[in-house]
Amino acid sequence: TILGETHEEEDEILPRKDYESLDYDRCINDPYLEVLESMDNKKAQRYEAVKWVMVFAIGVCTGLVGLFVDFFVRLFTQLKFRVVQSSVEECTEKGCLALSLLELLGFNLTFVFLASLLVLIQPVAAGSGIPEIKCYLNGVKVPGVVRLRTVVCKALGVLFSVAGGLFVGKEGPMIHSGAVVGAGLPQFQSISLRKIQFNFPYFRSDRDKRDFVSAGAAAGVAAAFGAPIGGTLFSLEEGSSFWNQGLTWKVLFCSMAATFTLNFFRSGIQFGSWGSFQLPGLLNFGEFKCSESDKKCHLWTAVDLGFFILMGIVGGLLGATFNCLNKRLAKYRMRNVHPKPKLVRVLESLLVSLTTTVVVFIASMVLGECRQMSSTSQSGNDTLSLQGMSEDVNSSIKTFFCPNETYNDMATLFFNPQESAILQLFHQDGTFSPVTLSLFFLLYFLLSCWTYGISVPSGLFVPSLLCGAAFGRLVANLLKSYIGLDHIYSGTFALIGAAAFLGGVVRMTISLTVILIESTNEITYGLPIMITLMVAKWTGDFFNKGIYDIHVNLRGVPLLEWETEVEMDKLRASDIMEPNLTYVYPHTRIQSLVSILRTTVHHAFPVVTENRGNEREFMKGNQLISNNIKFKKSSILTRAGEQRKRSQSMKSYPSSELRNMCDEHIATEEPPEKEDLLQQMLERRYTPYPNLYPDQSPSEEWTMEERFRPLTFHGLILRSQLVTLLIRGICYSESQSSASQPRLSHAEMSEDYPRYPDIHDLDLTLLNPRMIVDVTPYMNPSPFAVSPNTHVSQVFNLFRTMGLRHLPVVNAVGEIVGIITRHNLTHEFLQARLRQHYQTI
């Protein structure tokens, strides 16, 4: 739907037409840009102060959303486990374990069913939301991704998903929720609450909205992990494509506000000590500390780095396997589940919940080992030392089907909230046998891979951390038992295993390193975590992309990478641009604008004038053509002579796009009054310059200059601006001067932001098709442009760093020869053009 060539879909299940680019290049001429005219120093300072207030409010609201989700997840989970555990204790003696299983199924299926229903209300609420937010911050507008309905369904859905026993986390959806808060709060309006309107004139542009979304996403990470610096780096590394230095401080401030808001309320509610700030995030890793009685123990040593590198390699391989399996599942769902009635998606979610519940129950009953609890440390790995352990870790031990003074190690991992299971793997010493850890890892790996992608809100961070922690704890047990490395601290290896597996799945480096360091509150873990994540990423990248990039590609989103490959510099802007242009003239009839807008899906149009040797003849008796030619001469007076000579020596042929716009040419005389002019708008019969084309058609042997007439480029005008002008009746008659056309201020042009009216909703009977619209006051007269000979790497860097949406290709004499959009800069498109380049050599 973006200006330029309409590319064929790479896969029948990947429709690209649902995605639009954000209007970062929206601009109006300075004389009518009310905001810039009136922006003195005091107003600029007020604007900046309001922005600081907004980022603080976003952080506070994101923290409150996290508090809401965490409170009800704990409430529902504790209620479920309390009922099931008491039922299991009774049925162990009476022999009615099937009844306990049915009770557990009743809880889980009910919660998952509610989560699926919420996704049916707002489909974009499914999944973690990180791929969608990544696309939004990259410059692609995903429909409904930052709506109020989305955050409501996301927050309610994720607490039901987690309480329903699915192997999902609430940390990923927190990032999406924070982004929605950032997008909606500064607007003070919502489609869902249309009756509530505030006259708030600030932040009426996609650029400001994108900055607030970046702050909200960072606040979501900060609230989830208690890591404000990691949240800021996450927004920079995984989110925003376009970053400025002033935004960094605001994002960090927003992340701090979210962290301390959540910390303040959670500490007060859980410990009754308001203002103590003891719980910084939804997921806390606890304190890593060797037992004072164990003199040989060290958190990590230089020798352990070798094992960490090997764990990073294995984590990368496991992550690549996870991504490969999940990609195949996602493709299967797109082809066989999503096209079917929505009820099928609900049934799939219930099937996953049913399978997960049965596997967890049976595995805990059959595969779990009853291990002896002891208050004193004993030799071997069969005992559990309770000295020095936190109360939370002790309280999460489950005696599932085990006699007194023993506990079930498998049930301790399965029948606990995921955060408690992670703490068990990080801080319990000698509680889990290698067989239990191996079976737990295998089951959790397969079930979490199957779960991610079903129609419920679901995060991937915590399941990956728990799966990787089991892997790391298994490595520590093996090294202690079979190699005799007594100095190993099992919690460190569990943490490194979690980092290796999570890094192999999501392929994050800098931000994930800082998030894990802030979550552990142990700076000495910085080096091993960083090395492990780097190795895991390099290993995984050898096989496939990260899980979020895979899902972005499956959706067909034209996401721009950070940079292009070196070999792409063999291409020039002329090799990748779209030469078939749909353009408008500075002065255009309403019938032409309606025809163009209703028969194309482009979101911006170049404003051009033609170069002809017989301009004086066309100026006689035609006010429309005269106005356009006068505008051209006034704006490019210094180049007029050179362009006139060039146009006289060239053949003049229409572009294929405009030839389609006039399937049958109208006569030079005025159309009969009886003819339905409104119908002609829809039949694409009108063009701004009727009957200026010869009968001859272009030939394939002609060069680019022979195929397309020289068009002097004057600026860009957006579709939304043209529709706004038509709806408000901004035009003048042929007998009047263009100065008589009414002028709209910047506030009036942006009044309908962020959802502008559609051309198909326009009542054509209210328009006079013969009226003329002067678009020059509202176009962007100085957009970024490149030469046809510019290297692709330069084009890419300019497009990405400046946050562009359209990049005109203009030759040395000011004539537009093509245009570049993000579709022309995607990796797949550049690869295809590079192959064509090699074939022509």
ZAMARGU-4260 file (C-alpha; in steps of 0.2 Angstrom, whole numbers, plus 5000, padded with zeros to 4 digits):
<rodrens>
0) 5000/5000/5000 | 5015/5011/4999 | 5019/5023/4984 | 5029/5013/4971 | 5028/4996/4964
5) 5015/4984/4970 | 5026/4969/4974 | 5019/4951/4973 | 5017/4942/4989 | 5031/4930/4993
10) 5019/4918/5000 | 5000/4916/4999 | 4999/4917/5017 | 5009/4933/5019 | 4998/4948/5014
15) 5008/4964/5014 | 4993/4975/5010 | 4988/4977/5028 | 5004/4987/5033 | 5007/5005/5030
20) 5021/5016/5033 | 5020/5030/5047 | 5019/5048/5040 | 5036/5054/5047 | 5038/5065/5033
25) 5022/5075/5035 | 5025/5093/5032 | 5016/5109/5027 | 5024/5124/5019 | 5031/5136/5032
30) 5019/5151/5028 | 5005/5140/5034 | 5014/5130/5047 | 5005/5138/5062 | 5015/5128/5075
35) 5032/5134/5069 | 5026/5151/5066 | 5021/5153/5084 | 5034/5143/5092 | 5044/5156/5102
40) 5056/5151/5116 | 5043/5151/5129 | 5031/5140/5120 | 5046/5129/5115 | 5050/5127/5133
45) 5032/5123/5138 | 5031/5110/5124 | 5047/5102/5131 | 5041/5102/5148 | 5024/5094/5143
50) 5034/5080/5135 | 5044/5077/5151 | 5027/5076/5161 | 5020/5064/5148 | 5035/5052/5149
55) 5033/5052/5168 | 5015/5048/5166 | 5018/5034/5154 | 5030/5026/5166 | 5018/5027/5181
60) 5004/5020/5171 | 5014/5006/5164 | 5020/5002/5182 | 5002/5002/5187 | 4997/4990/5172
65) 5011/4978/5178 | 5004/4979/5196 | 4987/4975/5190 | 4993/4960/5180 | 5004/4953/5194
70) 4991/4955/5207 | 4978/4945/5198 | 4990/4932/5192 | 4996/4929/5209 | 4978/4928/5216
75) 4972/4916/5203 | 4987/4905/5203 | 4987/4903/5222 | 4969/4899/5222 | 4971/4886/5209
80) 4986/4878/5217 | 4979/4878/5234 | 4963/4869/5229 | 4972/4857/5218 | 4985/4853/5231
85) 4972/4850/5245 | 4963/4839/5233 | 4979/4829/5229 | 4982/4826/5247 | 4965/4820/5250
90) 4964/4809/5234 | 4981/4801/5238 | 4974/4792/5252 | 4956/4789/5245 | 4962/4785/5227
95) 4953/4798/5218 | 4967/4806/5208 | 4957/4808/5192 | 4946/4820/5202 | 4961/4831/5206
100) 4966/4831/5188 | 4948/4836/5182 | 4948/4850/5195 | 4965/4856/5188 | 4958/4855/5170
105) 4943/4864/5175 | 4953/4879/5181 | 4966/4879/5167 | 4953/4877/5153 | 4942/4891/5160
110) 4956/4903/5161 | 4963/4899/5143 | 4946/4900/5136 | 4944/4917/5143 | 4961/4922/5136
115) 4956/4916/5119 | 4939/4925/5119 | 4949/4942/5122 | 4960/4938/5107 | 4945/4936/5097
120) 4939/4953/5102 | 4956/4960/5097 | 4967/4948/5086 | 4982/4959/5087 | 4983/4956/5106
125) 4989/4938/5103 | 5007/4933/5106 | 5020/4944/5115 | 5017/4959/5105 | 5036/4962/5103
130) 5036/4959/5084 | 5022/4971/5081 | 5030/4984/5092 | 5047/4982/5083 | 5038/4984/5067
135) 5029/5000/5073 | 5046/5008/5079 | 5054/5003/5063 | 5041/5014/5053 | 5027/5001/5049
140) 5010/5004/5055 | 5002/4988/5060 | 4983/4990/5061 | 4976/4991/5079 | 4993/4988/5087
145) 4992/5003/5099 | 4973/5004/5102 | 4966/5005/5119 | 4956/4990/5116 | 4972/4981/5113
150) 4980/4985/5129 | 4964/4980/5139 | 4963/4963/5130 | 4982/4961/5132 | 4982/4964/5150
155) 4967/4954/5155 | 4972/4940/5142 | 4990/4937/5148 | 4984/4935/5167 | 4972/4922/5161
160) 4985/4914/5150 | 4998/4913/5164 | 4985/4908/5178 | 4979/4894/5165 | 4995/4885/5167
165) 5001/4888/5149 | 5020/4889/5147 | 5020/4908/5144 | 5026/4923/5153 | 5019/4940/5156
170) 5035/4950/5154 | 5033/4951/5135 | 5015/4957/5134 | 5021/4970/5147 | 5032/4978/5134
175) 5017/4979/5122 | 5006/4986/5135 | 5019/4999/5139 | 5020/5004/5121 | 5001/5006/5119
180) 5001/5017/5135 | 5014/5027/5127 | 5005/5029/5111 | 4988/5033/5118 | 4991/5043/5134
185) 4999/5059/5126 | 4984/5059/5113 | 4970/5061/5126 | 4958/5053/5114 | 4953/5035/5109
190) 4942/5027/5096 | 4935/5016/5109 | 4930/5032/5120 | 4925/5044/5106 | 4914/5054/5117
195) 4928/5059/5128 | 4938/5073/5119 | 4951/5085/5126 | 4958/5100/5117 | 4976/5095/5118
200) 4986/5102/5104 | 5002/5094/5107 | 5010/5079/5099 | 4999/5078/5084 | 5012/5069/5073
205) 5018/5051/5070 | 5036/5056/5075 | 5031/5062/5092 | 5020/5046/5094 | 5034/5035/5089
210) 5045/5043/5103 | 5032/5040/5116 | 5030/5022/5110 | 5049/5020/5112 | 5047/5026/5130
215) 5033/5015/5134 | 5041/4999/5127 | 5056/5003/5138 | 5045/5006/5153 | 5037/4989/5150
220) 5054/4980/5150 | 5059/4990/5166 | 5043/4985/5175 | 5045/4967/5170 | 5063/4965/5175
225) 5066/4980/5187 | 5079/4985/5174 | 5077/5003/5168 | 5094/5004/5159 | 5091/4987/5151
230) 5074/4994/5145 | 5082/5009/5138 | 5094/4998/5128 | 5080/4986/5123 | 5071/5001/5115
235) 5087/5006/5106 | 5093/4989/5101 | 5077/4979/5097 | 5064/4993/5094 | 5068/5010/5087
240) 5075/5012/5070 | 5077/5031/5071 | 5085/5037/5087 | 5090/5054/5093 | 5101/5059/5108
245) 5087/5069/5117 | 5076/5054/5117 | 5088/5044/5127 | 5086/5054/5143 | 5067/5054/5142
250) 5066/5035/5139 | 5077/5032/5154 | 5067/5043/5165 | 5051/5034/5159 | 5059/5018/5163
255) 5064/5024/5180 | 5046/5030/5184 | 5039/5013/5179 | 5052/5003/5189 | 5049/5013/5205
260) 5030/5014/5203 | 5029/4995/5203 | 5042/4993/5216 | 5033/5005/5228 | 5016/4997/5227
265) 5022/4979/5226 | 5033/4981/5242 | 5019/4990/5251 | 5006/4977/5247 | 5017/4961/5249
270) 5027/4967/5264 | 5017/4980/5271 | 5032/4992/5271 | 5027/5007/5260 | 5042/5015/5253
275) 5054/5001/5256 | 5057/4997/5238 | 5061/4979/5240 | 5053/4971/5224 | 5060/4981/5209
280) 5051/4970/5195 | 5039/4957/5191 | 5053/4944/5189 | 5067/4945/5202 | 5082/4933/5202
285) 5087/4935/5220 | 5104/4936/5228 | 5118/4925/5221 | 5129/4920/5236 | 5139/4905/5241
290) 5136/4897/5257 | 5147/4903/5271 | 5151/4885/5276 | 5157/4880/5259 | 5175/4887/5257
295) 5178/4880/5240 | 5163/4888/5232 | 5165/4903/5220 | 5152/4912/5210 | 5163/4909/5194
300) 5181/4907/5190 | 5192/4910/5174 | 5191/4891/5171 | 5172/4892/5171 | 5173/4904/5156
305) 5177/4889/5145 | 5161/4880/5150 | 5151/4896/5148 | 5157/4897/5130 | 5152/4879/5127
310) 5135/4882/5135 | 5133/4897/5123 | 5136/4886/5108 | 5124/4873/5114 | 5111/4887/5119
315) 5113/4894/5101 | 5109/4877/5094 | 5095/4874/5105 | 5088/4891/5101 | 5090/4889/5082
320) 5080/4872/5084 | 5067/4881/5094 | 5065/4894/5081 | 5064/4882/5067 | 5051/4871/5075
325) 5041/4886/5080 | 5042/4893/5062 | 5035/4877/5055 | 5021/4878/5067 | 5017/4896/5063
330) 5016/4892/5044 | 5005/4877/5048 | 4993/4888/5058 | 4993/4902/5045 | 4988/4889/5031
335) 4977/4878/5041 | 4970/4886/5057 | 4969/4905/5053 | 4958/4903/5037 | 4945/4893/5046
340) 4932/4900/5058 | 4938/4909/5074 | 4931/4895/5085 | 4945/4884/5078 | 4958/4895/5086
345) 4950/4894/5102 | 4949/4875/5101 | 4968/4875/5097 | 4971/4885/5113 | 4961/4873/5123
350) 4969/4858/5115 | 4986/4865/5120 | 4980/4869/5138 | 4973/4851/5140 | 4989/4843/5134
355) 5000/4854/5145 | 4989/4850/5160 | 4989/4832/5158 | 5008/4831/5154 | 5012/4841/5170
360) 5001/4831/5181 | 5007/4814/5175 | 5025/4819/5174 | 5024/4825/5192 | 5015/4809/5198
365) 5026/4796/5188 | 5043/4804/5184 | 5045/4815/5199 | 5057/4808/5213 | 5054/4809/5231
370) 5069/4817/5239 | 5073/4819/5257 | 5073/4836/5266 | 5085/4839/5279 | 5089/4855/5289
375) 5108/4851/5289 | 5119/4849/5274 | 5124/4831/5269 | 5135/4824/5257 | 5129/4820/5240
380) 5116/4827/5229 | 5101/4819/5237 | 5098/4831/5251 | 5092/4849/5252 | 5100/4861/5264
385) 5088/4873/5271 | 5101/4885/5279 | 5103/4902/5272 | 5088/4899/5260 | 5075/4912/5258
390) 5057/4910/5264 | 5050/4911/5246 | 5061/4897/5240 | 5057/4886/5255 | 5038/4889/5253
395) 5038/4883/5235 | 5044/4865/5239 | 5030/4853/5234 | 5026/4837/5242 | 5016/4830/5228
400) 5012/4812/5230 | 5027/4810/5242 | 5027/4805/5260 | 5032/4816/5275 | 5049/4824/5276
405) 5051/4822/5257 | 5047/4832/5242 | 5043/4829/5224 | 5057/4838/5213 | 5047/4837/5197
410) 5031/4844/5205 | 5042/4858/5213 | 5046/4864/5196 | 5029/4861/5187 | 5017/4865/5201
415) 5024/4882/5205 | 5023/4899/5196 | 5037/4901/5184 | 5046/4914/5194 | 5046/4903/5209
420) 5053/4888/5198 | 5067/4899/5192 | 5072/4904/5209 | 5072/4885/5214 | 5084/4882/5200
425) 5095/4897/5204 | 5096/4895/5223 | 5092/4878/5228 | 5107/4867/5230 | 5106/4848/5227
430) 5087/4847/5225 | 5085/4841/5207 | 5092/4825/5199 | 5100/4825/5182 | 5086/4814/5176
435) 5072/4826/5182 | 5081/4841/5175 | 5083/4832/5158 | 5065/4827/5157 | 5059/4844/5163
440) 5069/4853/5150 | 5063/4841/5136 | 5045/4843/5141 | 5046/4862/5144 | 5055/4864/5127
445) 5042/4855/5117 | 5027/4862/5125 | 5033/4880/5126 | 5037/4879/5107 | 5020/4873/5103
450) 5012/4886/5114 | 5020/4901/5107 | 5009/4907/5093 | 4992/4901/5098 | 4978/4914/5100
455) 4982/4920/5118 | 4993/4934/5124 | 5009/4925/5128 | 5027/4930/5132 | 5042/4920/5128
460) 5055/4928/5140 | 5051/4918/5156 | 5048/4901/5148 | 5065/4903/5139 | 5073/4908/5155
465) 5066/4893/5164 | 5070/4881/5151 | 5088/4887/5150 | 5090/4887/5169 | 5086/4869/5169
470) 5099/4866/5156 | 5112/4876/5165 | 5108/4867/5182 | 5109/4850/5173 | 5127/4855/5167
475) 5132/4860/5184 | 5126/4843/5191 | 5135/4834/5178 | 5151/4843/5181 | 5150/4841/5200
480) 5146/4823/5199 | 5156/4816/5185 | 5171/4828/5184 | 5173/4833/5202 | 5173/4852/5201
485) 5168/4855/5219 | 5170/4874/5217 | 5155/4876/5205 | 5141/4887/5211 | 5125/4879/5203
490) 5116/4895/5203 | 5128/4903/5191 | 5127/4889/5179 | 5108/4890/5179 | 5109/4908/5176
495) 5122/4906/5161 | 5111/4892/5154 | 5096/4903/5155 | 5105/4917/5146 | 5112/4905/5133
500) 5095/4898/5129 | 5086/4915/5129 | 5100/4922/5118 | 5099/4908/5106 | 5080/4911/5104
505) 5078/4930/5103 | 5096/4934/5098 | 5098/4950/5109 | 5115/4955/5115 | 5118/4972/5124
510) 5100/4975/5131 | 5098/4957/5137 | 5116/4957/5145 | 5111/4973/5155 | 5093/4966/5159
515) 5101/4950/5167 | 5114/4960/5176 | 5101/4972/5184 | 5090/4957/5188 | 5103/4948/5197
520) 5111/4964/5205 | 5128/4956/5203 | 5140/4966/5192 | 5153/4952/5192 | 5141/4942/5181
525) 5143/4955/5167 | 5158/4946/5158 | 5151/4928/5158 | 5134/4934/5153 | 5140/4945/5139
530) 5152/4931/5132 | 5138/4918/5133 | 5125/4929/5124 | 5137/4933/5110 | 5142/4915/5107
535) 5124/4910/5107 | 5119/4924/5095 | 5133/4920/5083 | 5129/4901/5084 | 5110/4904/5081
540) 5113/4916/5067 | 5122/4903/5057 | 5106/4893/5055 | 5091/4906/5056 | 5085/4922/5063
545) 5079/4927/5080 | 5061/4922/5084 | 5054/4939/5083 | 5062/4942/5066 | 5055/4926/5060
550) 5037/4931/5065 | 5040/4948/5057 | 5045/4940/5041 | 5030/4928/5042 | 5018/4943/5042
555) 5026/4950/5027 | 5031/4966/5035 | 5044/4976/5026 | 5056/4978/5040 | 5072/4987/5038
560) 5088/4980/5045 | 5102/4990/5053 | 5113/4991/5038 | 5115/4983/5020 | 5127/4970/5015
565) 5143/4976/5007 | 5140/4968/4990 | 5124/4979/4989 | 5135/4994/4984 | 5135/4987/4967
570) 5118/4993/4965 | 5113/5012/4963 | 5097/5021/4967 | 5091/5019/4949 | 5092/5000/4950
575) 5080/4999/4965 | 5069/5014/4962 | 5051/5013/4955 | 5050/5023/4939 | 5031/5021/4936
580) 5025/5036/4946 | 5007/5042/4950 | 5009/5061/4952 | 4999/5077/4954 | 5001/5094/4947
585) 5002/5110/4958 | 4985/5115/4952 | 4974/5100/4949 | 4955/5098/4945 | 4945/5089/4958
590) 4940/5076/4946 | 4958/5071/4943 | 4962/5070/4962 | 4946/5060/4965 | 4951/5048/4951
595) 4969/5046/4957 | 4964/5044/4975 | 4950/5031/4972 | 4960/5021/4959 | 4977/5020/4968
600) 4983/5015/4985 | 4998/5025/4986 | 5000/5036/5002 | 5010/5050/4994 | 5012/5058/4977
605) 5025/5069/4969 | 5020/5086/4964 | 5027/5089/4947 | 5026/5100/4931 | 5029/5095/4913
610) 5043/5102/4902 | 5037/5106/4885 | 5043/5117/4871 | 5026/5123/4866 | 5021/5129/4883
615) 5014/5146/4877 | 5002/5137/4866 | 4995/5127/4880 | 4994/5143/4891 | 4981/5151/4879
620) 4963/5149/4885 | 4967/5136/4898 | 4968/5143/4916 | 4973/5127/4924 | 4988/5124/4913
625) 4993/5142/4914 | 4993/5141/4933 | 5004/5126/4933 | 5016/5133/4920 | 5018/5149/4930
630) 5021/5140/4946 | 5035/5130/4937 | 5043/5145/4930 | 5042/5155/4947 | 5050/5140/4957
635) 5064/5135/4945 | 5068/5151/4935 | 5086/5148/4935 | 5084/5131/4927 | 5070/5135/4915
640) 5081/5138/4900 | 5091/5122/4901 | 5075/5112/4904 | 5066/5120/4889 | 5080/5115/4877
645) 5081/5098/4884 | 5062/5095/4882 | 5062/5102/4865 | 5075/5089/4859 | 5066/5074/4867
650) 5051/5064/4863 | 5036/5066/4875 | 5028/5050/4880 | 5017/5047/4896 | 5021/5035/4909
655) 5012/5019/4910 | 5004/5024/4926 | 4996/5039/4919 | 4991/5031/4903 | 4981/5019/4913
660) 4973/5034/4921 | 4966/5039/4904 | 4960/5023/4896 | 4950/5034/4883 | 4956/5052/4879
665) 4943/5065/4879 | 4941/5079/4866 | 4948/5096/4868 | 4931/5104/4869 | 4922/5104/4885
670) 4911/5088/4889 | 4893/5090/4886 | 4883/5096/4901 | 4872/5081/4901 | 4886/5069/4904
675) 4888/5063/4922 | 4904/5071/4928 | 4903/5061/4945 | 4904/5045/4935 | 4919/5050/4925
680) 4928/5052/4942 | 4927/5034/4945 | 4930/5029/4927 | 4948/5036/4927 | 4945/5046/4911
685) 4951/5063/4918 | 4969/5069/4919 | 4976/5086/4924 | 4982/5089/4906 | 4969/5081/4894
690) 4974/5077/4876 | 4992/5081/4877 | 4998/5064/4872 | 5003/5057/4855 | 4995/5041/4848
695) 5011/5032/4848 | 5015/5020/4862 | 5032/5017/4871 | 5043/5004/4865 | 5054/4992/4875
700) 5069/4997/4865 | 5068/5015/4871 | 5079/5022/4885 | 5072/5028/4901 | 5073/5046/4895
705) 5063/5041/4879 | 5050/5031/4889 | 5045/5045/4902 | 5043/5063/4899 | 5054/5075/4909
710) 5044/5080/4925 | 5051/5094/4936 | 5050/5089/4954 | 5042/5102/4967 | 5038/5092/4982
715) 5028/5078/4990 | 5009/5078/4995 | 5002/5065/5006 | 4985/5056/5003 | 4978/5061/5019
720) 4982/5079/5015 | 4973/5078/4998 | 4958/5070/5006 | 4957/5083/5020 | 4957/5097/5006
725) 4943/5088/4997 | 4932/5086/5012 | 4934/5104/5017 | 4931/5110/5000 | 4948/5119/4998
730) 4948/5124/4980 | 4945/5138/4967 | 4936/5140/4951 | 4944/5142/4934 | 4938/5160/4933
735) 4946/5164/4949 | 4964/5167/4955 | 4972/5154/4965 | 4975/5167/4979 | 4956/5166/4982
740) 4957/5148/4988 | 4954/5146/5007 | 4969/5142/5018 | 4970/5129/5031 | 4981/5130/5047
745) 4992/5117/5053 | 4980/5113/5067 | 4965/5111/5055 | 4975/5100/5044 | 4980/5088/5059
750) 4963/5089/5067 | 4958/5071/5062 | 4975/5064/5068 | 4979/5050/5069 | 4965/5043/5059
755) 4961/5053/5043 | 4945/5051/5033 | 4946/5039/5018 | 4942/5044/5000 | 4929/5031/4998
760) 4919/5039/5012 | 4918/5056/5003 | 4901/5061/4996 | 4905/5065/4978 | 4888/5074/4976
765) 4895/5089/4986 | 4910/5092/4975 | 4911/5102/4959 | 4922/5091/4947 | 4928/5106/4937
770) 4935/5116/4952 | 4954/5117/4954 | 4964/5113/4970 | 4981/5122/4973 | 4991/5109/4983
775) 5007/5120/4984 | 5004/5127/5002 | 5002/5110/5009 | 5015/5100/5001 | 5032/5096/5007
780) 5043/5107/4996 | 5060/5101/5002 | 5060/5082/5005 | 5075/5072/5006 | 5080/5066/4988
785) 5095/5057/4980 | 5103/5056/4964 | 5100/5041/4952 | 5119/5036/4954 | 5119/5036/4973
790) 5125/5020/4981 | 5112/5009/4989 | 5121/5009/5006 | 5120/5028/5006 | 5101/5027/5001
795) 5098/5015/5015 | 5107/5025/5028 | 5098/5041/5023 | 5081/5032/5023 | 5083/5023/5039
800) 5092/5036/5050 | 5081/5050/5045 | 5065/5040/5047 | 5059/5043/5029 | 5044/5035/5021
805) 5047/5041/5003 | 5063/5045/4995 | 5062/5054/4977 | 5076/5051/4965 | 5080/5067/4956
810) 5092/5070/4942 | 5104/5084/4940 | 5092/5096/4932 | 5078/5094/4945 | 5068/5081/4936
815) 5060/5066/4946 | 5064/5049/4938 | 5058/5037/4951 | 5054/5035/4970 | 5061/5023/4983
820) 5050/5017/4998 | 5054/5004/5011 | 5048/4990/5000 | 5063/4994/4989 | 5075/4993/5003
825) 5070/4976/5011 | 5083/4963/5011 | 5073/4951/4999 | 5070/4965/4986 | 5088/4970/4986
830) 5094/4952/4984 | 5082/4950/4969 | 5089/4966/4961 | 5106/4961/4964 | 5103/4944/4955
835) 5096/4954/4941 | 5112/4965/4941 | 5123/4949/4940 | 5113/4942/4925 | 5115/4958/4915
840) 5134/4959/4917
</rodrens>
